[in-house]
């Protein structure tokens, strides 16, 4: 355990975070004002009723006052009717503001995810990123709105009850001197403990989400390899950690309640002691004593909730710190000033190096490559040789650590990010589809305005209409989350149709036909040959038969280009490419 000085409970950082969090409620100031009035009415109504207890006992029952006999029931009904309206207004107003705050923060975090660089998503588990939206953002509602409701309502109740007590009997009110300091001390201890545990709970919820996400996503592998016991144990471990942390929260709350109840009982005992002293017992009426006793009794639960409100605020502030860190993360760097309408596709890599964050090895080590406009460049080599790293630089998922990439004679960092990415169509080996219809997945994003005829033409060119036409609603048939209702080959053809519809001047094909059967691959290759005309195309290929007609083939090894030439030229060199070719065509394949 560190012996260093702990930060103050309400240090400058905490005040800054909480102030920023409350800033999310400002646009709802009108509803907030009504809610505050409702809270004051809610808390004050009980104090007004308690104030009526003295005349009720001293005048109504003891003296049978006819005026009070008539009006007292009406006053009681009016007080609780008004209080009921205040309760409704405050509860609904706070719920409205709280839900709005959560939605706005969720939207801001999600918007941050959409603009953050690829390096961010590799730095932490995806479960943690999902947990921020689903769990952590919910924690801020208790700090930004619920805590305010408790503070105002219970604060008004405490002040009102204190006024009832001191205006009824200042002598009996002195019993509070025993209770108030101890309640403040308990609240301080509880708040510090909540703050310490809250961060750990947020991390554990991210672990739970990540474990579920992995197990559900890999359900086939789990079953094939008998991983159910392992996954069950892993899930049990993370949920046990979360359970222990939540039990610590529950234990802290329970100890707080017990301590405050003990203090309250002691204060009530002091009150009874003061009221029964021989020199006072004849001076204090039953109405006075009951009013003060009831006021103190009503003050107890309010003080208990006020003691815990600090803990709720600390938990919300801890959650808000995590969310604001993401919102404030530096977005993708886009310092380009030139808007690229349509590139000619003259692409040059000059001494390009790439080193991923938190990695000591270089993925690319001085790559020089010229891709002339309208030509096909194939990248081949062993896994880990740098092929995917090289093409990932094109849309600036990453930027070169050294060297530069020149597009149409201009450093590609000079172009705006949006206009650069509009020049590139991408078909990857791992196809990504979204929960929607076939047409929505083909005409995705900026392509959403395409006509149905253009979508159908793109699907036909990708040989996708062959199965789309058999679906119940054709192009408008839903395909499920991640395209789960389609086969691997069908998903890949949808992705190819999307690239065809985009009609971009630069095309990246990362083993784009790997999931297709022989007949579909032949038809897709024909479609791709047509698509690649007049486009600068980079093809990552493992099957060399698919790239024999490429204008140039670059053989990569350990982040460098070790050979470059046409298929025939590389075979004649009897080097790396020829060795790969012999392995694929002269050795018996194993199933």
FIFI-331107 format. One line per field, with one value per residue (C-alpha): residue in three letters; x, y, z. Coordinates in nm, 4 decimals. Example, Ala and Ser with C-alpha at 12.3 -4.5 7.8 and 13.67 -1.06 7.14 Angstrom:
// residues 2
r = c(ALA/SER);
u = c(1.2300/1.3670);
v = c(-0.4500/-0.1060);
w = c(0.7800/0.7140);
This chain:
// residues 591
r = c(UNK/UNK/UNK/UNK/UNK/UNK/UNK/UNK/UNK/UNK/UNK/UNK/UNK/UNK/UNK/UNK/UNK/UNK/UNK/UNK/UNK/UNK/UNK/UNK/UNK/UNK/UNK/UNK/UNK/UNK/UNK/UNK/UNK/UNK/UNK/UNK/UNK/UNK/UNK/UNK/UNK/UNK/UNK/UNK/UNK/UNK/UNK/UNK/UNK/UNK/UNK/UNK/UNK/UNK/UNK/UNK/UNK/UNK/UNK/UNK/UNK/UNK/UNK/UNK/UNK/UNK/UNK/UNK/UNK/UNK/UNK/UNK/UNK/UNK/UNK/UNK/UNK/UNK/UNK/UNK/UNK/UNK/UNK/UNK/UNK/UNK/UNK/UNK/UNK/UNK/UNK/UNK/UNK/UNK/UNK/UNK/UNK/UNK/UNK/UNK/UNK/UNK/UNK/UNK/UNK/UNK/UNK/UNK/UNK/UNK/UNK/UNK/UNK/UNK/UNK/UNK/UNK/UNK/UNK/UNK/UNK/UNK/UNK/UNK/UNK/UNK/UNK/UNK/UNK/UNK/UNK/UNK/UNK/UNK/UNK/UNK/UNK/UNK/UNK/UNK/UNK/UNK/UNK/UNK/UNK/UNK/UNK/UNK/UNK/UNK/UNK/UNK/UNK/UNK/UNK/UNK/UNK/UNK/UNK/UNK/UNK/UNK/UNK/UNK/UNK/UNK/UNK/UNK/UNK/UNK/UNK/UNK/UNK/UNK/UNK/UNK/UNK/UNK/UNK/UNK/UNK/UNK/UNK/UNK/UNK/UNK/UNK/UNK/UNK/UNK/UNK/UNK/UNK/UNK/UNK/UNK/UNK/UNK/UNK/UNK/UNK/UNK/UNK/UNK/UNK/UNK/UNK/UNK/UNK/UNK/UNK/UNK/UNK/UNK/UNK/UNK/UNK/UNK/UNK/UNK/UNK/UNK/UNK/UNK/UNK/UNK/UNK/UNK/UNK/UNK/UNK/UNK/UNK/UNK/UNK/UNK/UNK/UNK/UNK/UNK/UNK/UNK/UNK/UNK/UNK/UNK/UNK/UNK/UNK/UNK/UNK/UNK/UNK/UNK/UNK/UNK/UNK/UNK/UNK/UNK/UNK/UNK/UNK/UNK/UNK/UNK/UNK/UNK/UNK/UNK/UNK/UNK/UNK/UNK/UNK/UNK/UNK/UNK/UNK/UNK/UNK/UNK/UNK/UNK/UNK/UNK/UNK/UNK/UNK/UNK/UNK/UNK/UNK/UNK/UNK/UNK/UNK/UNK/UNK/UNK/UNK/UNK/UNK/UNK/UNK/UNK/UNK/UNK/UNK/UNK/UNK/UNK/UNK/UNK/UNK/UNK/UNK/UNK/UNK/UNK/UNK/UNK/UNK/UNK/UNK/UNK/UNK/UNK/UNK/UNK/UNK/UNK/UNK/UNK/UNK/UNK/UNK/UNK/UNK/UNK/UNK/UNK/UNK/UNK/UNK/UNK/UNK/UNK/UNK/UNK/UNK/UNK/UNK/UNK/UNK/UNK/UNK/UNK/UNK/UNK/UNK/UNK/UNK/UNK/UNK/UNK/UNK/UNK/UNK/UNK/UNK/UNK/UNK/UNK/UNK/UNK/UNK/UNK/UNK/UNK/UNK/UNK/UNK/UNK/UNK/UNK/UNK/UNK/UNK/UNK/UNK/UNK/UNK/UNK/UNK/UNK/UNK/UNK/UNK/UNK/UNK/UNK/UNK/UNK/UNK/UNK/UNK/UNK/UNK/UNK/UNK/UNK/UNK/UNK/UNK/UNK/UNK/UNK/UNK/UNK/UNK/UNK/UNK/UNK/UNK/UNK/UNK/UNK/UNK/UNK/UNK/UNK/UNK/UNK/UNK/UNK/UNK/UNK/UNK/UNK/UNK/UNK/UNK/UNK/UNK/UNK/UNK/UNK/UNK/UNK/UNK/UNK/UNK/UNK/UNK/UNK/UNK/UNK/UNK/UNK/UNK/UNK/UNK/UNK/UNK/UNK/UNK/UNK/UNK/UNK/UNK/UNK/UNK/UNK/UNK/UNK/UNK/UNK/UNK/UNK/UNK/UNK/UNK/UNK/UNK/UNK/UNK/UNK/UNK/UNK/UNK/UNK/UNK/UNK/UNK/UNK/UNK/UNK/UNK/UNK/UNK/UNK/UNK/UNK/UNK/UNK/UNK/UNK/UNK/UNK/UNK/UNK/UNK/UNK/UNK/UNK/UNK/UNK/UNK/UNK/UNK/UNK/UNK/UNK/UNK/UNK/UNK/UNK/UNK/UNK/UNK/UNK/UNK/UNK/UNK/UNK/UNK/UNK/UNK/UNK/UNK/UNK/UNK/UNK/UNK/UNK/UNK/UNK/UNK/UNK/UNK/UNK/UNK/UNK/UNK/UNK/UNK/UNK/UNK/UNK/UNK/UNK/UNK/UNK/UNK/UNK/UNK/UNK/UNK/UNK/UNK/UNK/UNK/UNK/UNK/UNK/UNK/UNK/UNK/UNK/UNK/UNK/UNK/UNK/UNK/UNK/UNK/UNK/UNK/UNK/UNK);
u = c(0.0000/0.1309/0.2127/0.1776/-0.0731/-0.4229/-0.5951/-0.8554/-1.2146/-1.3130/-0.9832/-0.9607/-0.9749/-1.2948/-1.4597/-1.3622/-1.4997/-1.8222/-1.8693/-1.8273/-2.0737/-2.3334/-2.2767/-2.4657/-2.7798/-2.7661/-2.9732/-3.2564/-3.2487/-3.6253/-3.7164/-3.4419/-3.5897/-3.9347/-3.7767/-3.5951/-3.9237/-4.0824/-3.7966/-3.8356/-4.2104/-4.1523/-3.9035/-4.0847/-4.4288/-4.3219/-4.1768/-4.5025/-4.6994/-4.4600/-4.5049/-4.8795/-4.8267/-4.7885/-5.1245/-5.2823/-5.1927/-5.2083/-5.5172/-5.7075/-5.7050/-5.6407/-5.8640/-6.1058/-6.0642/-6.3645/-6.1668/-5.8885/-6.1396/-6.2833/-5.9661/-5.6969/-5.8128/-5.8379/-5.4883/-5.3448/-5.5080/-5.3879/-5.0315/-4.9988/-5.1762/-4.9282/-4.6425/-4.7611/-4.7513/-4.4015/-4.2881/-4.4186/-4.2665/-3.9278/-3.9146/-4.0209/-3.8053/-3.4965/-3.5639/-3.6032/-3.2789/-3.0936/-3.1920/-3.0994/-2.7577/-2.6898/-2.7983/-2.5828/-2.2754/-2.3294/-2.3546/-2.0366/-1.8409/-1.9679/-1.8822/-1.5322/-1.5009/-1.5895/-1.3157/-1.0366/-0.7367/-0.6861/-0.4136/-0.6734/-0.8716/-0.5638/-0.4668/-0.7467/-0.9998/-1.3153/-1.5196/-1.3917/-1.4943/-1.8445/-1.8782/-1.8315/-2.1483/-2.3552/-2.2453/-2.0108/-2.2302/-2.5225/-2.3220/-2.3087/-2.6884/-2.6722/-2.4048/-2.5501/-2.9214/-3.0158/-2.7558/-2.8881/-3.2427/-3.1342/-2.9225/-3.2023/-3.5001/-3.3289/-3.1452/-3.4757/-3.6212/-3.3298/-3.3422/-3.7220/-3.7095/-3.4357/-3.6552/-3.9483/-3.7308/-3.5647/-3.8857/-4.0716/-3.8048/-3.4484/-3.3693/-3.4613/-3.2894/-2.9542/-2.9644/-2.8609/-2.5179/-2.4416/-2.5468/-2.4392/-2.0548/-2.0696/-2.2906/-2.0475/-1.7552/-1.9374/-2.0244/-1.6588/-1.5306/-1.7970/-1.7313/-1.3587/-1.4223/-1.6781/-1.4342/-1.1644/-1.3900/-1.5811/-1.2938/-1.2277/-1.5943/-1.5888/-1.2836/-1.4409/-1.7587/-1.5411/-1.3879/-1.7342/-1.8452/-1.5249/-1.5497/-1.9105/-1.8278/-1.5402/-1.7308/-2.0396/-1.8365/-1.6311/-1.9170/-1.8251/-1.4624/-1.5689/-1.7857/-1.5489/-1.2541/-1.4551/-1.3814/-1.7053/-1.5455/-1.2620/-1.4976/-1.7341/-1.4415/-1.3127/-1.6570/-1.6960/-1.3617/-1.4498/-1.8027/-1.6627/-1.4352/-1.7317/-1.9409/-1.6735/-1.6426/-2.0197/-2.0375/-1.7772/-2.0063/-2.3026/-2.1010/-1.9920/-2.3526/-2.4753/-2.2070/-2.2926/-2.6628/-2.5902/-2.3571/-2.6026/-2.8907/-2.6765/-2.5901/-2.9573/-3.0691/-2.8162/-2.9422/-3.3034/-3.2023/-3.0403/-3.3605/-3.5748/-3.3241/-3.3373/-3.7161/-3.7626/-3.5425/-3.7384/-3.6958/-3.8219/-4.0851/-4.3637/-4.2713/-4.2790/-4.6211/-4.6908/-4.7426/-4.4014/-4.2250/-4.4005/-4.3323/-3.9594/-3.9341/-4.1091/-3.8944/-3.5769/-3.7094/-3.7938/-3.4508/-3.2726/-3.3459/-3.2735/-2.9352/-2.8671/-2.9413/-2.7342/-2.4448/-2.4657/-2.5145/-2.1463/-2.0664/-2.2995/-2.1305/-1.7862/-1.8953/-2.0382/-1.7282/-1.5091/-1.7225/-1.7226/-1.3413/-1.3154/-1.5718/-1.4192/-1.0745/-1.2147/-1.4105/-1.0933/-0.8700/-0.6897/-0.8871/-0.7335/-0.4782/-0.6093/-0.3934/-0.4538/-0.5772/-0.6176/-0.9448/-0.8892/-1.1727/-1.0612/-0.7066/-0.5235/-0.3926/-0.0207/0.0989/0.4584/0.5969/0.9305/1.1418/0.8299/0.8822/0.6176/0.6457/0.3230/0.2736/0.3999/0.5945/0.9712/0.9916/0.9373/0.6549/0.7930/1.1633/1.2151/0.9648/1.0093/0.7321/0.5754/0.2209/0.1511/-0.2026/-0.4335/-0.1923/-0.2262/0.0362/0.0315/0.1896/0.2998/0.5055/0.4817/0.2425/0.3877/0.5995/0.4264/0.1711/-0.1321/0.0689/0.1625/-0.1924/-0.3270/-0.1205/-0.3178/-0.6384/-0.4201/-0.5350/-0.1712/0.0827/0.4414/0.6946/0.9455/0.9453/0.6385/0.3610/0.3083/-0.0240/-0.0439/0.2877/0.1721/0.2488/-0.0750/-0.0757/-0.1585/-0.5010/-0.7984/-0.8710/-1.2276/-1.1377/-0.8444/-1.0596/-1.3217/-1.0587/-1.0225/-1.2427/-1.1474/-1.2386/-1.0791/-1.0361/-1.2441/-1.5725/-1.7595/-2.1359/-2.3957/-2.7359/-2.9644/-3.0760/-2.8661/-2.9179/-2.8207/-2.4963/-2.4045/-2.4985/-2.3369/-2.2345/-2.1740/-2.3133/-2.6592/-2.8001/-2.7413/-3.0421/-3.1773/-3.0790/-2.7150/-2.7173/-2.8578/-2.6007/-2.3172/-2.4580/-2.4882/-2.1289/-2.0161/-2.2168/-2.4312/-2.7737/-2.7539/-2.8366/-3.0008/-3.2795/-3.3665/-3.4018/-3.7583/-3.7352/-3.4485/-3.2244/-3.4392/-3.3941/-3.2393/-2.9078/-2.8757/-2.6007/-2.2650/-2.4374/-2.5009/-2.7790/-2.5332/-2.2556/-1.8935/-1.8856/-2.2111/-2.0808/-1.7677/-1.9670/-2.1719/-1.8452/-1.7215/-2.0516/-1.9998/-1.6545/-1.7929/-2.0664/-1.8146/-1.6288/-1.3154/-0.9942/-0.7811/-0.8783/-0.7357/-0.8099/-0.6917/-0.7406/-1.0854/-1.1848/-1.0602/-1.4070/-1.5520/-1.6018/-1.4260/-1.7163/-1.7929/-1.4226/-1.3973/-1.6948/-1.5700/-1.2252/-1.3905/-1.5848/-1.2696/-1.0750/-1.3425/-1.3428/-0.9636/-0.9504/-0.8261/-0.7830/-0.4700/-0.5089/-0.3146/-0.3805/-0.2657/-0.2614/-0.1591/-0.2678/-0.0223/-0.2515/-0.4798/-0.2121/-0.0137/-0.1494/-0.0508/0.1540/0.4053/0.4474/0.6284/0.7614/0.7839/0.9842/1.0362/0.8969/1.1016/1.0444/1.3004/1.1930/0.9862/0.8848/0.6263/0.5323/0.7672/1.0544/1.0287/1.0185/1.3323/1.5095/1.4784/1.4456/1.1774/0.8850/1.0007/1.0318/0.6747/0.5541/0.7219/0.5643/0.2151/0.2316/0.4846/0.4204/0.1145/-0.1551/-0.2816/-0.6443);
v = c(0.0000/0.3390/0.5709/0.8764/1.1480/1.0677/1.3304/1.5426/1.4270/1.7484/1.8466/2.0725/1.7750/1.6411/1.9841/2.0292/1.6881/1.7352/2.0849/1.9516/1.6722/1.9169/2.1148/1.8406/1.9430/2.3137/2.2918/2.1460/2.4386/2.5007/2.1451/2.1517/2.4648/2.3029/1.9897/2.1974/2.3631/2.0171/1.8942/2.1920/2.1322/1.7606/1.8199/2.1208/1.9566/1.7042/1.9804/2.1769/1.8674/1.8053/2.1663/2.0994/1.8196/2.0589/2.2362/1.9042/1.7474/2.0582/2.2292/1.9698/1.6751/1.8474/2.1571/2.0281/2.3528/2.3588/2.5692/2.3080/2.0230/2.1634/2.2836/2.0331/1.7484/1.9953/2.1288/1.7782/1.6819/2.0052/1.9617/1.6070/1.6891/1.9699/1.7479/1.4721/1.7167/1.8247/1.4628/1.3847/1.6976/1.6367/1.2629/1.3010/1.6086/1.4390/1.1210/1.3267/1.5175/1.2039/1.0040/1.2996/1.3288/0.9561/0.9664/1.2726/1.1228/0.7910/0.9801/1.1770/0.8621/0.6801/0.9821/0.9738/0.6049/0.6929/0.9540/0.7944/0.6411/0.2676/0.2710/0.3444/0.0294/-0.1894/-0.0463/-0.1955/-0.4810/-0.4187/-0.5277/-0.2237/0.0024/-0.1489/-0.1303/0.2475/0.2786/0.0177/0.0528/0.3412/0.6038/0.4931/0.5731/0.9432/0.9761/0.9181/1.1870/1.4504/1.4242/1.1691/1.3078/1.6598/1.5393/1.3718/1.6698/1.9230/1.7178/1.5772/1.9029/2.0949/1.8243/1.8521/2.2344/2.2273/1.9774/2.1761/2.4867/2.2907/2.1708/2.4999/2.7029/2.4544/2.4024/2.5319/2.3422/1.9998/2.0820/2.0818/1.7008/1.7522/1.8695/1.5044/1.3804/1.6256/1.5978/1.2187/1.2027/1.4309/1.2077/0.8928/1.0577/1.1510/0.7974/0.6336/0.8694/0.7977/0.4233/0.4510/0.6508/0.3868/0.0973/0.2639/0.2644/-0.1038/-0.1898/-0.0129/-0.2140/-0.5395/-0.4687/-0.4246/-0.7675/-0.9247/-0.7681/-0.8723/-1.2328/-1.2638/-1.1016/-1.3408/-1.6530/-1.5668/-1.4620/-1.7818/-2.0176/-2.2612/-2.2900/-2.3244/-2.6232/-2.7863/-2.7757/-2.8486/-2.5111/-2.4818/-2.5636/-2.3164/-2.0372/-2.1092/-2.0870/-1.7674/-1.6072/-1.7243/-1.5644/-1.2197/-1.2245/-1.3281/-1.0213/-0.7996/-0.9641/-0.9052/-0.5374/-0.4859/-0.6592/-0.4130/-0.1317/-0.3008/-0.3550/0.0086/0.1232/-0.1152/-0.0019/0.3596/0.2987/0.1075/0.3777/0.6589/0.4652/0.4122/0.7810/0.8695/0.6358/0.7976/1.1448/1.0401/0.9020/1.2373/1.4112/1.1986/1.2526/1.6309/1.6327/1.4307/1.6352/1.7309/2.1025/2.0656/1.7913/2.0212/2.2994/2.0881/1.9956/1.6650/1.8468/2.0154/1.6928/1.4893/1.7578/1.7721/1.3939/1.3427/1.6095/1.4428/1.1010/1.2366/1.3950/1.0606/0.8962/1.2263/1.2503/0.8875/0.9586/1.2766/1.0737/0.8408/1.1133/1.2038/0.8421/0.8525/1.1687/1.0131/0.7040/0.9224/1.1421/0.8326/0.7142/1.0615/1.0809/0.7617/0.8835/1.2297/1.0770/0.9019/1.2065/1.4184/1.1655/1.3138/1.2181/1.0931/1.3428/1.5283/1.8282/1.8026/2.1113/1.9803/1.8218/1.5361/1.5185/1.2041/1.0782/0.9564/0.6764/0.7495/0.5978/0.5995/0.4596/0.6262/0.4678/0.3870/0.2565/0.1643/0.0830/0.0171/0.1792/-0.0306/-0.2500/-0.2646/-0.4296/-0.2444/-0.3786/-0.2022/-0.1315/0.1092/0.0117/0.1688/0.0936/0.2718/0.1798/0.3460/0.4672/0.1915/-0.0924/-0.3970/-0.4499/-0.7800/-0.8182/-1.1691/-1.3191/-1.5157/-1.4199/-1.1330/-1.0051/-0.6617/-0.6865/-0.5860/-0.3199/-0.1610/-0.1369/-0.0197/0.2967/0.3902/0.5057/0.6399/0.3911/0.4363/0.6891/0.6090/0.6313/0.7436/0.8001/0.9190/0.8131/1.0260/1.0332/1.2218/1.3931/1.5195/1.3859/1.2119/1.3756/1.7011/1.5680/1.5844/1.2486/1.2284/1.3079/1.0624/0.7750/0.8438/0.7414/0.3893/0.0801/-0.2052/-0.5733/-0.7551/-1.1185/-1.0649/-0.9349/-0.6842/-0.6589/-0.4802/-0.5718/-0.4584/-0.5529/-0.6653/-0.3284/-0.1334/-0.3297/-0.2774/0.0926/0.1588/0.4969/0.7573/0.5145/0.5213/0.7511/0.4989/0.3936/0.0413/-0.0157/0.0723/-0.1511/-0.4400/-0.3836/-0.3913/-0.7096/-0.8700/-0.7754/-0.9444/-1.2573/-1.1917/-1.1710/-1.5479/-1.5962/-1.2579/-1.3307/-1.6457/-1.4558/-1.3760/-0.9992/-0.9883/-0.6872/-0.5842/-0.9093/-0.8766/-1.0576/-1.0532/-0.9184/-0.9461/-1.1098/-1.4195/-1.5402/-1.5670/-1.8117/-1.7002/-1.6830/-1.4882/-1.2354/-1.1883/-1.1247/-0.8591/-0.6886/-0.7041/-0.5568/-0.2693/-0.2010/-0.2180/0.0325/0.2747/0.2880/0.4292/0.4912/0.2925/-0.0650/-0.2811/-0.6545/-0.8480/-1.2092/-1.1007/-1.4350/-1.6635/-1.7614/-1.8459/-2.1828/-2.2544/-2.1549/-1.8346/-1.7491/-1.7784/-1.5461/-1.3044/-1.2942/-1.1910/-0.9185/-0.7997/-0.7929/-0.5631/-0.3567/-0.3192/-0.1566/0.2015/0.1659/0.1437/-0.1894/-0.3471/-0.7162/-0.9162/-1.2766/-1.6082/-1.8142/-1.7147/-1.8393/-1.5402/-1.2758/-1.4163/-1.1381/-0.8541/-0.5704/-0.6106/-0.8446/-0.7294/-1.0060/-0.8987/-1.0502/-0.9108/-0.5688/-0.5225/-0.5742/-0.8348/-0.8938/-0.7064/-0.7877/-0.9663/-1.3285/-1.4467/-1.2261/-1.3446/-1.7111/-1.6571/-1.5079/-1.8390/-1.6498/-1.6107/-1.5959/-1.9007/-2.0916/-1.9926/-2.0960/-2.4363/-2.4941/-2.4226/-2.6032/-2.8836/-3.0224/-3.2378/-3.0413/-3.1776/-3.1461);
w = c(0.0000/-0.0922/0.1936/-0.0259/0.0521/-0.0730/-0.2887/-0.1149/-0.1545/-0.3343/-0.4926/-0.7977/-1.0362/-0.8770/-0.8845/-1.2481/-1.3517/-1.1562/-1.2955/-1.6482/-1.5731/-1.4449/-1.7653/-1.9486/-1.7584/-1.8511/-2.1674/-1.9569/-1.7114/-1.7404/-1.6452/-1.3834/-1.2250/-1.2043/-1.0585/-0.7939/-0.6945/-0.6746/-0.4541/-0.2218/-0.1990/-0.1397/0.1423/0.2900/0.2940/0.5539/0.7712/0.7526/0.8582/1.1470/1.2612/1.2848/1.5360/1.8310/1.7854/1.6920/2.0270/2.2470/2.1026/1.9001/2.1394/2.4721/2.4334/2.1642/1.9631/1.7164/1.4644/1.4451/1.4463/1.1208/0.9459/1.0502/0.8188/0.5287/0.5994/0.6150/0.2824/0.1186/0.2481/0.1148/-0.2145/-0.2791/-0.1635/-0.4013/-0.6954/-0.5908/-0.5682/-0.9175/-1.0720/-0.9089/-0.9879/-1.3508/-1.4077/-1.2637/-1.4628/-1.7825/-1.7247/-1.6124/-1.9199/-2.1421/-1.9760/-2.0194/-2.3852/-2.4569/-2.2906/-2.4689/-2.7973/-2.7223/-2.6320/-2.9415/-3.1575/-3.0058/-3.0993/-3.4593/-3.4892/-3.2833/-3.4632/-3.5085/-3.2413/-2.9720/-3.0424/-3.0195/-2.6807/-2.4677/-2.4845/-2.6856/-2.3828/-2.1943/-2.4824/-2.4941/-2.1150/-2.1260/-2.3339/-2.1519/-1.7876/-1.7092/-1.8780/-1.6600/-1.3462/-1.4263/-1.3988/-1.0234/-0.9886/-1.2201/-1.1369/-0.8700/-0.6303/-0.6840/-0.6137/-0.2907/-0.1852/-0.2432/-0.1202/0.1861/0.2500/0.2554/0.4804/0.7261/0.7293/0.7650/1.0494/1.2198/1.1977/1.3429/1.6303/1.7178/1.6799/1.8965/2.1641/2.1410/2.4620/2.3177/1.9858/2.1653/2.1341/1.7724/1.8885/1.9626/1.6193/1.3488/1.3836/1.3915/1.0793/0.8918/0.9929/0.8742/0.5398/0.4805/0.5507/0.3334/0.0400/0.0331/0.0321/-0.2504/-0.4625/-0.4142/-0.5194/-0.8064/-1.0570/-0.9948/-1.0544/-1.3929/-1.4973/-1.3820/-1.5818/-1.8906/-1.8223/-1.7939/-2.1226/-2.2992/-2.1770/-2.2950/-2.6289/-2.6947/-2.5903/-2.7951/-3.0991/-3.0886/-2.9993/-3.2776/-3.1716/-2.8072/-2.8953/-3.1428/-2.9041/-2.5892/-2.4366/-2.2390/-1.8978/-1.9607/-2.0695/-1.7792/-1.5356/-1.6971/-1.6775/-1.3179/-1.2256/-1.3666/-1.2206/-0.8833/-0.8892/-0.9761/-0.7044/-0.4414/-0.5356/-0.5293/-0.1925/-0.0657/-0.1814/-0.0086/0.3107/0.3133/0.2693/0.5390/0.7861/0.7100/0.7768/1.0960/1.2234/1.1495/1.3097/1.6203/1.6353/1.5799/1.8585/2.0915/1.9941/2.0529/2.3924/2.4743/2.3598/2.5930/2.8739/2.8293/2.8089/3.1297/3.3611/3.6725/3.6093/3.2453/3.2485/3.3699/3.1255/2.8056/2.6685/2.5004/2.1695/2.1916/2.2804/2.0071/1.7423/1.8300/1.8588/1.5216/1.3557/1.4763/1.3717/1.0244/1.0028/1.0525/0.7126/0.5390/0.7082/0.6154/0.2484/0.2608/0.4005/0.0996/-0.1617/-0.1394/-0.2206/-0.5247/-0.6438/-0.6036/-0.7977/-1.0747/-1.0845/-1.1150/-1.4083/-1.5653/-1.5480/-1.7526/-2.0084/-2.0422/-2.0977/-2.4063/-2.5255/-2.4931/-2.6716/-2.9714/-3.2847/-3.6069/-3.7275/-4.0300/-4.1119/-4.4849/-4.6667/-5.0220/-5.1301/-5.3726/-5.6260/-5.8125/-5.8123/-6.1192/-5.8988/-5.9361/-5.6090/-5.4791/-5.1524/-5.0688/-4.7939/-4.5909/-4.2390/-3.9841/-3.6166/-3.4280/-3.0866/-2.7953/-3.0375/-3.0534/-3.3954/-3.7219/-3.9392/-4.2485/-4.3049/-4.5884/-4.8599/-5.2055/-5.4551/-5.7510/-5.8579/-6.1914/-6.2673/-6.3876/-6.3044/-6.0821/-5.8117/-5.6274/-5.2838/-5.1923/-4.9128/-4.5948/-4.3147/-4.1126/-4.4001/-4.3958/-4.6780/-4.4731/-4.2883/-4.6208/-4.7563/-4.4161/-4.4663/-4.7788/-4.6035/-4.3184/-4.0579/-3.9610/-4.0815/-4.1796/-3.8977/-4.1594/-4.5344/-4.7214/-4.9573/-5.2662/-5.4529/-5.7817/-5.7043/-5.3632/-5.0150/-4.9237/-4.5786/-4.7576/-4.8618/-4.6281/-4.4712/-4.6028/-4.9629/-4.9535/-4.8285/-5.0926/-5.3503/-5.2052/-5.2263/-4.9964/-4.9976/-4.7076/-4.6216/-4.3056/-4.4419/-4.2263/-4.2762/-4.0664/-3.9298/-4.2121/-4.5588/-4.8550/-5.0260/-4.7126/-4.6868/-5.0523/-5.0493/-4.7113/-4.5696/-4.8390/-5.0977/-4.9333/-5.2015/-5.4833/-5.6878/-5.6648/-6.0281/-5.9504/-5.6423/-5.8433/-6.1204/-5.8633/-5.7091/-6.0526/-6.1388/-5.8160/-5.9038/-5.5951/-5.7627/-5.8099/-5.4381/-5.3678/-5.6147/-5.4178/-5.0876/-4.9716/-5.0267/-5.2741/-5.2187/-4.9241/-4.7346/-4.3843/-4.3385/-3.9572/-3.7359/-3.9106/-4.2092/-3.9984/-4.2307/-4.5252/-4.6054/-4.6105/-4.9889/-5.0011/-4.7496/-4.9553/-5.2713/-5.0892/-4.9917/-5.3514/-5.4717/-5.2259/-5.3734/-5.7279/-5.6393/-5.4885/-5.8205/-5.6549/-5.8539/-5.6035/-5.5210/-5.2410/-5.2540/-4.9503/-5.0603/-5.1815/-5.3346/-5.0581/-4.9348/-5.2762/-5.4367/-5.7665/-5.9938/-5.8023/-5.7919/-6.1681/-6.2171/-5.9508/-6.1074/-6.4346/-6.2506/-6.0755/-6.4021/-6.5394/-6.2200/-6.2141/-6.5590/-6.5330/-6.1573/-5.9472/-5.7744/-5.4906/-5.4401/-5.1393/-5.2555/-5.1126/-5.4117/-5.6822/-5.9587/-5.9001/-5.9690/-6.2611/-6.4841/-6.2500/-6.3989/-6.1176/-5.8249/-5.5098/-5.2877/-4.9222/-4.6402/-4.2897/-4.3780/-4.6965/-5.0681/-5.1622/-5.5257/-5.7821/-6.1388/-6.3516/-6.2964/-6.5699/-6.4559/-6.0969/-6.1979/-6.4000/-6.0968/-5.9115/-5.5845/-5.3182/-5.5627/-5.7539/-5.4252/-5.3279/-5.6729/-5.6478/-5.3058/-5.4382/-5.7696/-5.7373/-5.3928/-5.3245/-5.1434/-4.8161/-4.7203);
